[in-house]
Amino acid sequence: MKFAYEDLSDDQFEKLIVLLCQRLLGVSVKGFAKGPDGGRDAKFIGTAERFPSTTAPWVGTVVIQAKHTNGYNRHFSEADFYSPQSKSSVIEKELLKITKLRAAGQLDHYMLFANRRLAGNVDQAISEHLAAKCNLPTESIYLCGLEQLELLMKQFPEVANLADLDPVDSPLIVSPDELAIIVEAIASHEADLSEMLDVEPTDRTSYADKNIINNMTPEYASEIRKRYLKDTAQIQTFLAAPENMEILRSYEAATEEFQLKIISKRKDFQNFDAVMEHLLDLLFARDPILRQQKHKRLTRTVLFYMYWNCDIGEVAHVEA
């Protein structure tokens, strides 16, 4: 069984890694706790039960890191994760921490788990880079990507149940697939859209009332209206065209998923500004089409249209 690791929260992913490490190293693996630098490490001290093997186990202090992303099909080789030229990349930040722990005698072995794909050449490159910079033997470094993670989950199938990956505890996660179809379709008809009349659509609950009901701040509401309102009539006309029936179905599928997920997770956000920005960050992170520079503004426009058209967010309850 394959797991949608990208749909887990950071805490859920960390719990999963701790349970796996308890089977690889021993039950005394301590869970993730925030350190003085703000990072979260898990730790094991002693002789590993079966890692890297029962005949030649690791001995000493093992520091464990779990790096989770909500993105689809992400890789260790991406610049935000591994780039020796970038001090802000995940590996370069880890390198600083490993160096300090190593110098203090608080690290003998290092494990990093991530729900990203890890090619063999990249595994070798990162391991050698860490080893050279941190005075740590390459055999004391273990990087685990999606492929190896799946093998470990098959080897220890009980971990899935023990991790208690309850969907109720998961973060606000939506699929970008349907929205990507809509954005690409609208973008490909940009010339036709520009010829349509630029008139405001008839809103259901008034925009002002909707903002109050959903706790959207006046500043945010005013800014997105100013930027995207002029395009909503074009989107409405495009979706209503008979030849775009399949695109309309994708739109309806997307709004249904977004709305139900928003309802279930609304309490996690202070205001609706945060909901909108969280959705956009998530959509851009998970889909390469949406995060293209030429599609980013259109993605924001379509999400505004969903809100303006009362397809997402709460509305006033009136008698029919």
Secondary structure, DSSP 8 states (H G I E B T S, - for coil): ----GGGS-HHHHHHHHHHHHHHHT-TT-EEEEE-TTS-EEEEEEEE-SSSS-SSS--EEEEEEEEE----SS-BTTSTTT--TT-TTSHHHHHHHHHHHHHHTT--SEEEEEESSB--HHHHHHHHHHHHHHHT--GGGEEEE-HHHHHHHHHHSTHHHHHHT--GGGS------HHHHHHHHHHHHTHHHHHTS-------SS-HHHHHHHHT--HHHHHHHHHHHGGGHHHHHHHHHSGGGHHHHHHHHHHHHHHHHHHHHHGGGSSSHHHHHHHHHHHHHHH-TTTTSHHHHHHHHHHHHHHHHTTSSS-------
